[in-house]
Amino acid sequence: MRSVLATRYVLPLREGGSLPAIVEADDLGMYVTKFRGAGQGLFALTAEIIAGEIGRALGLKVPEIVLVEVDPVLGRSDPDAEIRHLLKASVGTNVGLDYLPGSTDFVAAAGDKVSAQTASLAVWFDSFVQNVDRTPRNPNLLMWHRELYLIDHGAAMYFHHHWETMPGKARSPFPQIDQHVLLPFASEIVEAGVVARERLNESVLRDILALVPDDFLGSDAEGIREAYLRFFVERLEHADIFEQEAIRARERQL
């Protein structure tokens, strides 16, 4: 995973608890950046990396994820006190997604198209990482060059906010999938599960977890990585549980 240095705070995107913003970096790229100093903290940044890279490993389109280094001088003279406070609290490593200029929100009613294969794989993916934030109210889907991109995975893996409740969570059916914006188009969930099992395994998951900076995970970084790995390996082994839940949820909508 690449690291870039933030050189200019361009534009706040005042939505959600992560207080994202468009930031320019020293590679001249623009990134939608999530800050460690925001209310959702490092859990959201960790979920952004892990879930986003799992989606990419599955073959879904996710903007490039980079580590964004924030220097203490960034934003020091910004006239907005809230932004100054946020950047001061976010010195160090943050997470950015490649900004997709000209992209638009996915709106099926406006004629945006998605194949059954892509929709089914997206539903499988969000069930796997327990992402509650792909609803009609907040789809977190973009159309760019006529292709569907998945963004904003900070709300996934909500179990890590309460590790003590984790036993048994890996086998959760994830009933929240009934709110998924792509569920009506997901007519190939079983087939998506076959593809997912071909593309995900313990080795792939371990490599993804290795991308998370140690300081996001605390003093026992390796222990936390192993806990995530156990969760995802078990969830993959019992994926039929959430697959059947998604199928039933879709049938109820038809």
C-alpha positions in Angstrom: 0.0 0.0 0.0 1.4 3.4 -1.0 2.0 6.2 1.4 1.6 9.9 0.4 2.2 13.1 2.2 -0.7 15.5 2.5 0.3 18.9 1.1 -3.1 20.8 0.9 -6.5 20.4 2.6 -8.7 21.2 -0.4 -12.4 20.7 0.6 -14.3 19.3 3.5 -17.0 16.7 2.8 -19.2 17.3 5.8 -20.9 14.0 5.9 -20.8 11.2 8.5 -18.7 10.9 11.6 -15.4 10.4 9.8 -15.4 14.1 8.6 -13.7 13.2 5.3 -12.1 15.8 3.0 -10.5 16.0 -0.4 -6.7 16.3 0.2 -4.0 16.9 -2.3 -0.8 14.9 -1.8 2.9 15.2 -2.8 2.3 12.8 -5.7 -0.1 15.5 -7.1 -3.1 13.1 -6.6 -6.3 14.0 -4.9 -7.6 11.7 -2.1 -10.9 11.5 -0.2 -9.2 11.3 3.2 -10.6 9.8 6.5 -8.9 11.2 9.6 -7.8 9.4 12.7 -8.8 12.5 14.8 -12.5 12.2 13.7 -15.2 10.8 16.0 -15.1 7.3 14.6 -11.3 7.1 15.1 -9.0 4.3 14.1 -11.7 1.7 14.0 -13.1 3.4 10.9 -9.7 3.6 9.2 -8.9 0.0 10.0 -12.3 -1.1 8.5 -11.7 1.1 5.4 -8.4 -0.7 4.7 -9.5 -4.3 5.5 -13.0 -4.2 4.0 -11.9 -2.2 0.9 -9.1 -4.6 0.1 -11.3 -7.6 0.6 -13.7 -6.1 -1.9 -10.8 -5.6 -4.3 -9.6 -9.2 -3.8 -13.1 -10.4 -4.7 -12.9 -8.5 -8.0 -15.1 -5.5 -7.1 -14.0 -2.0 -8.1 -12.8 0.0 -5.1 -10.7 3.2 -5.5 -7.1 2.8 -4.6 -6.5 3.1 -0.9 -3.4 4.9 0.3 -1.9 5.9 3.7 -2.0 9.7 4.0 0.6 11.2 6.3 -0.5 14.5 7.9 2.2 16.9 9.0 1.7 19.2 12.1 1.9 22.2 9.8 -1.0 21.1 7.6 -4.0 23.4 8.1 -2.3 25.4 10.8 -3.6 28.7 9.2 -7.0 27.4 8.1 -9.7 29.9 9.0 -12.1 27.1 10.1 -11.4 26.2 13.8 -13.1 22.8 13.4 -10.7 21.9 10.5 -7.7 23.1 12.4 -8.7 21.0 15.4 -9.3 17.9 13.2 -5.9 18.2 11.5 -4.1 18.7 14.7 -5.7 15.6 16.1 -4.9 13.7 13.0 -1.1 14.2 12.8 0.4 10.9 11.6 -1.0 8.2 9.4 -4.6 8.5 8.0 -6.4 6.7 5.1 -7.3 8.1 1.7 -9.2 6.8 -1.3 -8.4 7.9 -4.8 -10.7 10.8 -5.8 -12.7 9.9 -8.8 -13.3 13.2 -10.7 -16.7 13.4 -12.4 -18.1 10.3 -10.7 -21.8 10.4 -9.7 -23.9 8.6 -7.2 -25.4 5.3 -8.3 -29.1 5.8 -8.8 -31.0 2.9 -10.3 -34.1 5.0 -10.8 -32.0 7.3 -13.0 -31.0 4.5 -15.3 -27.7 3.4 -13.8 -27.1 -0.2 -14.6 -25.5 -3.0 -12.6 -25.2 -6.6 -13.6 -26.6 -9.4 -11.5 -23.1 -10.8 -11.1 -21.7 -7.6 -9.7 -24.7 -6.9 -7.5 -24.6 -10.4 -6.1 -20.9 -10.2 -5.4 -21.4 -6.8 -3.7 -24.2 -8.3 -1.5 -22.0 -11.2 -0.6 -19.1 -8.9 0.2 -21.1 -6.6 2.4 -22.6 -9.6 4.2 -19.1 -11.0 4.7 -17.6 -7.8 6.2 -20.9 -6.9 7.9 -21.2 -3.5 6.3 -24.4 -1.8 7.4 -23.9 1.3 5.2 -25.1 0.4 1.7 -28.7 1.4 2.0 -30.9 3.4 -0.3 -30.5 6.3 2.0 -26.7 6.1 1.8 -25.6 3.7 -0.9 -21.9 4.5 -1.0 -21.8 3.5 -4.6 -20.3 5.6 -7.4 -20.6 5.4 -11.2 -17.3 6.3 -12.9 -16.7 5.8 -16.6 -19.9 3.7 -16.6 -18.6 1.3 -14.0 -19.7 0.7 -10.4 -17.3 1.6 -7.6 -17.7 0.8 -3.9 -16.6 3.4 -1.4 -16.7 4.2 2.3 -16.3 1.0 4.3 -15.7 2.6 7.7 -18.9 1.2 9.1 -18.1 -2.4 8.3 -16.8 -4.9 10.9 -18.8 -3.2 13.7 -17.9 -6.2 16.0 -14.5 -4.7 16.6 -16.0 -1.8 18.6 -16.9 -4.5 21.2 -14.4 -7.3 21.0 -16.0 -9.0 24.0 -19.1 -9.7 21.9 -17.1 -11.3 19.1 -17.6 -15.0 19.9 -20.4 -16.2 17.6 -20.4 -13.1 15.4 -18.5 -14.8 12.6 -21.6 -17.1 12.0 -24.0 -14.2 12.1 -26.6 -14.3 9.3 -26.4 -10.5 9.0 -30.1 -9.7 8.8 -29.3 -6.1 7.9 -28.7 -7.2 4.4 -32.4 -6.7 3.7 -31.7 -3.0 3.5 -28.9 -3.4 0.8 -29.5 -1.1 -2.1 -28.4 -3.8 -4.7 -30.3 -6.7 -3.2 -33.1 -6.4 -5.8 -30.5 -7.0 -8.6 -28.6 -9.8 -6.8 -30.1 -12.8 -8.4 -26.9 -14.9 -8.4 -25.9 -15.0 -4.7 -25.1 -18.7 -4.7 -22.9 -18.2 -7.7 -21.2 -15.2 -6.1 -20.4 -17.4 -3.1 -18.6 -19.8 -5.4 -16.5 -17.0 -6.9 -15.8 -15.6 -3.4 -14.5 -18.9 -2.1 -12.2 -19.2 -5.1 -10.7 -15.7 -4.5 -10.5 -15.6 -0.7 -8.6 -17.8 1.6 -6.5 -17.5 4.8 -3.4 -16.5 2.9 -5.2 -13.7 1.0 -6.8 -12.5 4.2 -3.5 -12.5 6.1 -1.9 -10.4 3.4 -4.7 -7.9 3.6 -4.5 -7.6 7.4 -0.7 -7.0 7.1 -1.6 -3.7 5.3 -3.0 -2.2 8.4 -0.4 0.0 10.2 0.6 -1.3 13.6 -0.4 2.0 15.4 -4.0 1.5 14.1 -4.2 -1.7 16.1 -2.6 -0.8 19.4 0.1 -2.4 21.5 -0.8 -6.0 20.6 -1.0 -5.4 16.8 -0.2 -9.0 15.9 -2.7 -10.4 18.4 -5.4 -8.1 16.9 -4.5 -9.2 13.4 -4.8 -12.8 14.4 -8.2 -12.1 16.0 -9.4 -10.5 12.7 -8.0 -13.4 10.8 -9.8 -16.0 12.9 -13.1 -14.1 12.5 -12.8 -13.9 8.7 -11.6 -17.5 8.2 -14.5 -18.8 10.3 -16.9 -16.5 8.5 -15.7 -17.8 5.1 -16.1 -21.4 6.3 -19.7 -20.7 7.3 -20.6 -18.3 4.4 -23.7 -20.4 3.6 -25.4 -18.9 6.7 -25.3 -15.3 5.4 -25.8 -16.4 1.8 -29.1 -18.0 2.7 -30.2 -15.0 4.7 -29.5 -12.7 1.7 -31.5 -15.1 -0.6 -34.4 -15.1 1.8 -34.3 -11.3 2.2 -34.4 -10.9 -1.6 -37.3 -13.3 -1.9 -39.3 -11.3 0.6 -38.9 -8.2 -1.6 -40.0 -9.9 -4.8 
